[in-house]
Amino acid sequence: MYFNIKALLEETEEWNKENTSIYKRVYNAFKDLILKKAIPNNTQLPPTRVLAKDLNVSRSTIIKAFDLLCFERFIISKKGSGYYVNYIVSEIKVEEKESNNIKYPKISKRAKQFLKHQYVNTDNFSKTNIAFRPGLPPLDIFPIHKWKQVSNNYWRETTPTNLSYAPTAGLESLQISIMNYLRIYRNLHCNFNQIIITSGSLHSLYLIGNALLDKGDEIIMENPTFPRAYNLFKSLKATIIPCNVCSEGICIDSIENKKAKLIYTTPSNQYPLGIKMSKNRRKELLEYASKNNSLIIEDDYDHEFSNWENPIPSVFSLDNEKRVIYIGTFNKLLHPSLRIGYMIVPKYLINPIKSIYEQSSRFVSVHLQEQLQEFIKKDHLNKHIRNVISVSEKRKTDFINQTKNIFNISKHFDGLHLIGKFKSDFDDKKIYQELLKREVVAYPLSNYYITKEKQSGLVMGFSSVNEKVMKEKTQQMNFLFNSLKS
């Protein structure tokens, strides 16, 4: 489909120069638009007949202008297809007219906070940098054909009413499916109307933070912790209280401050250290929350990967006072582009959270919710989980074996990532940059700490990397570390 640019042409100064020949006006107008990048690169231009009719000029005039544009490489002609915008001349600098007299409103204090604490990854989420990005499931085994069938069925049977607005908290059918899924796979019991569908864990945390945190309110966070969660709460002007983690999980007894409104924890698989919180420590956490009138955010981001065998009851299931907000996501279980997560909230928080949600992002896409509900209903999710766990375990073993000369990695580490501790004294941030040059992503462990005392190492994902790529990339890693040691 080509791009209708009649209106764009007619607005240019070049088109409106009446003393210039028509073909030059067309040529100059197109050239001006392309230099200013007003037309996207690779845009297909209208056929010469159509454009001539739209502009009320002869076709030979358009062809003459296009020939000149092709000669100067502003557009290119593809045989049998047409003319396309070509940004090969984009190196030419176009000076934008700026006026110092234009005044704009100042950005808000909250926006400044978010800018100050934004989490920046210099790898830019390139599609080529899959190895060894943490948090990715085996994307190559996702049953795309099954999802496509579910999607096709939805669009074949949908009605116009399904294209309207949807409930903010989520479709009841999906809420019920998730409620049943949690009962079967995680032994969690809740009412379906306590479940709020979000776009993922960070979205859930944003809603919780806005519902509960005022400036200066205190939140206890594990140290180290999920950097994006830390930056979010800092941006909301919360006071962060770091809490160290030991072999049993968060050391809540070490916290002297008793005013914390929230406690953020990842008990199933502490992020990023991979420690599973003991049952006794979970009970201690609940006792602390009860005594100090706190709420607990239990982020169970990869439950199936870390609790498939010998699961420990969730903090939520041990809670008798409804003090736990439980959050989960399908983005790490299926694929990140899905953008569907959920949270179970205490009943008193349902309306405040829904109100914030309703007045910001409204709701998660209806067709995605319907498709996920059907995916669960047809047992595709159950089968996929088992396949994912099997493939991930195999890839974890391969990764550990192929990097054993450069890393110390615990074989008992669960979840979608591993921590590689260096066998020599290296700066993990410098190693991260060196690996990035080789299209390898391995985040520095030191970045996850929220105090000055830090540990060094690399946080690496493995499950999304097939055998061929893993072999190639681990060889590059081995070569790099060997060259650094010599």
PyMOL commands that set and color helices and strands:
alter all, ss='L'
color gray80, all
select helices_A, chain A and resi 6-11+22-35+48-55+59-71+87-89+109-117+139-141+144-157+160-163+172-186+192-194+201-212+227-235+252-254+279-291+303-306+315-318+336-338+347-358+366-377+380-402+428-437+445-448+467-485
alter helices_A, ss='H'
color red, helices_A
select strands_A, chain A and resi 75-78+82-85+195-198+218-223+239-246+249-250+262-265+295-299+324-329+341-344+407-408+417-422+443-444+458-461
alter strands_A, ss='S'
color yellow, strands_A
deselect
rebuild
show_as cartoon
